[in-house]
């Protein structure tokens, strides 16, 4: 909402139409989904726990979400704990309820646990396993987290796979039109062929590891170096056709800049969603706003926290 208000304010200053910047309810929807999960757990004495990185510095959007949860339902208490905290200060009872520092946890919302460096010791793995085995609602569960990996995206793009999950041919075709080329590098004839084609035109490819967050993908000659230096590890990656978006000129303002200048930028639009299920029963499943990041063409990969991109707003034309 802050970015929406800022964008509309700036447009108003220069005499442009503000209604072309659409409303974005992503923060409200995310807070509402966490509160809904807390309510479904069925105990008003419980808490929502944000599972965070030890020594977290990227906290601002987390705190905005925490405050909005409180606004939606003042009865909900939010706590913040690392996996190490959970290992040392948690317990479970015979009903598989999870208690951290004596507080029963209704919802565990993971802002950590999606990268190998979040598990430096067996203690963090043990804490994650403990949470998975309890009745607290996980966001996400291990199954949902694995479902979002790059390898799963590549498998879903293979012929005949979407048909297993969508009800009709029209739905399958609509979804498939949003895909770009995704290719396996697993050992075997198909992986061999994909690797051979990639090495001939690395500038048209992206090499993606099973990682989340910015700064992990590889481009250009880095792809060739990675695949040829350790070809036995190629199955740890997937290949994707490199998207060539339209480039616009705009201004990226950062604290360290001594001068402001126009540069080529490209945006990335992500559609948000909320989903709550109990086994095979779907309790909530809907679109919930969007996120726009804009990065300079000087960088191949863009991350807001890495300083290579900025949060942005849509402007409808």
N, C-alpha and C positions, 0 to 999 in steps of 0.2 A: 504493500500500500504506500510506503514511503516513496518508492521509485515512481509510482503512478502520480502521486501528488506533485513531486518535483518536476516530472515531465510536463504535466498539465500547467504548472506554474510558469515554466520557461516558455511554453507555447503561447500562453496568455500575454507574456511580456512582449513577444514579438508579433502579436496580433494574429496568431494562427488559431485554427479551430481545435479546441481541446477535446471535443467529443470523439475525434478519430483515435484517441488513445483509449482502448477498451479497459473496462474494469477487470481486475485480476483478484480472484477470491482465494488464491492458493494458501495464504496464511490462515485464513478463517477455516477453510476446509480441512487443513492438516490438524489444526487445534481441535476442530469438531470431531474428527475421526479418533483422535487420542482420547477425548472425553467420552465418546460413544463406547470405545473399547473398555474404558474404566467402568462405565455404567453397566456394561454387559458382564463384567466380572462379578458384580453383585454384592460389593461390600464397600460402604462409605468410609470405612476406617483405613482403606488401602491407599497406596501412592502410585504415581507414575514415575518410573526411574529412567532418566536419560543415561545411557551407558556411553561414557566419554573417554577420550584419550587422556592418559595421565599427563598433567601439565598442559591441558588444552588451551590454545590461544585463539582458535577460530570459533569464538563463542557467540558472536553477535546475532546471527540468525537463530541460533539455539535459544538465546535469551528472549528474543522476540516471540518465538513459539511458546516458550514457557509462560510469558506474560499473557499471551492470548488465551492459553488454556485456562489461566486463572480468571480472566475476564469472562470466558464462556461458562465456567462453573467454579465459584469461589471455594467450594467444598473440596476441590481436588488439590492435593499437595504434590509438588514436583520435587524430586531429589536428583542429584547428579553424582554418579559413582563410576569409577574406572573398573575394568575387569579385575585388576589386582585388589581393589577395595572389596569387590564382591567375593573374591576367593577368601580373603581373610575375615570378612565381617558378615557373612551370610550363613543361613541355616535353612533347612527344610523340615516340614513336619510330616506326619503319617498321611495327611491329605494332599501331599505334594504342593503345599503352599510354600512360596519363597519369602523369606524374611531377610532384610538387610538392615543392620543396625537396629534390630527390633521392630522395624516397620514392614508390614506385609505389602508385597509388590503386586499390583494388579496388571501393570503394563510395563514391559521393558522395551524402550525405544532406543535402537542402536545408532549412535553417532560414532561408534568405534567397532572394531571387529570385522572389518571388510578388507583388511590388508594384512599380509603376513607379519609385518613389523608391529602389528597390534598384539601379537602373541609371542613376546620375547622369551617366555619360559612356559613350562608346563602348567603353572598356576593359572595363566590366562585361559589356556585350553580347558582346564578343569572348571573354571568359573563359567565358561560358555556352555559346557556340557551340563553343568548343574542347572542353569537356567532353562535349557532345552527340555530337561526332564521334569520340570515343574509345571504347574497349571497356570502360571502367569502368562498373559498374552504377549507374544513376541512380535516385534516389528523391526526386522522381519524374522521369521523362523529360518533355520538353516536351509530348509527345503526351498523357501522363497528366495533366499539370498543366492543359492546356487542356480536357481532358475533364471536369474538376471545376468549370469556370466556371459562373456563373449562367445564361449564355445556353444552355449545353449542358443544364442542368437544365430550362430552359423548353422546349427542343426535345424532350427525352425525354418530356415530359408531353403532347405533341401526339398526337392519335389515330393509331394505326397504327405509331408509332415503336418502342415497346417490343416489339411483335410481331417486329421484325427481330432481336432479341437474346435473347429468352426462348423456351423450347421449346414451351410449350403455353398455352392460354387461361387455365388456372387460375393458373399462375405470373404471367402478365400482370396478372390481376385482383388477386392478393395484393399485388403491388408497387404497382399503381395506387391501391389503398386507402390507401397511406401518403402520397400526394401531396396537397398543397393546391393551390389555383388558381394557375397560372402563365401569364402572358400576354405576348405580344410587343408591343414598341413600334416595330418596324421600320416604315419608310414603306410606305404602302399602305392599302387599305380596312380590313383587320383591325387594324392598328396605330392607325389613326384612331379606330376604334370603341372600342378598349380605352382610348385616351387620354381620349376623351370621357366614358366611364363612370367612369374613375378620378377625373377632375376634379370630378365630381358628388358623390363619396363618398370623399374622400382619407383620411378617418379609418379606412376599412376596408381600406386598401392599404399595401403596403411597396414602395418604389422601391429596386431593387438594382442597383448598378454592378458591373462585372467586377472585383471586389476580394475579397481574403481578409482574415480577421482582423476584429475588432470595430471599431465606430465609423464604418462606411462607408454603412450603409443610411439611408434617409430616410423620415420619417413625417409624417403630418398636413399642415399648411400648407407645410412645407418641400418636399413633393412638388409642390404647385401652383407654388410659386416656381421650382423647378428646371425643370419642364416648360414653363412659360410664358415664362421669361426667355430660354431658348435651345432652342426646339422643334426646331431642326435637329439637335440632339445627342441626341434622345430614344432613338435606336437603341443608344446606349451603355448603356442600362438595360433591365431587365425589370421587370414588375409581378408582385407576388404578393399573394394574399389575406392579410390580417393575421390571424394565429392569435390566438385569444382563449382563453388557457389558464386553468385554475382557479387562483385566487389563494389562498395560505395566509399565515398570520402566522408570522414567525420573527425571529431576531435576527442581524443582520450586524455583526460586530465588526471595526472598523478602528482603526488606530493613532491617526488624527486625531480620532476621536470623543471628545468630552468626557463624553458620557453614553450609556448603552446603552438602546435602546428597541426595542419590537416594531414591525415594519412589514410591509406586504404584499410577498410575494416570489413569484417564479415560477421553476421549474427548467427546464433544457434538458438533455435526454439525447441523447448522441451515441454510436452504436455504432461501435467501432473495428474495423478489419480489416487483415490483411496480405496482400499479393499480390506474387508474383514470377513473371515470365514471361520466356521467351526466344523472341522472335518470336510465333508463334501457340501455342506450347507453354506451358501453365500449369503451373508447378512448385510453387506454394504459393498457396492461396486459402482463407482461413478467418476467421471472426469472432475478435476478439482483445481482448475486454473492452469497457469503456465509459468515458465521461467525463461527469460531471454538473457543470453550472455553474448556480448560483442567483443571480438578480439581483433588485434591488429594483424594485417597480413605479413608483418615482419616475423611472426611466430607461427610455426606449423601447428602447435598444440596450444590450447587456451585454457587457463585455469584462473579463476578470480583470486583465490588465496595465493596463488603463485605470482600474482601481479601481471599476468599476461592477458587478462580479460576483465570486463566490467559488467555488472548487472545493468540491464537496459529495459526499455519498455517497447511495446508494439505501437506502430503508427499505421493505421489502416489507410490504404490508398485505392 
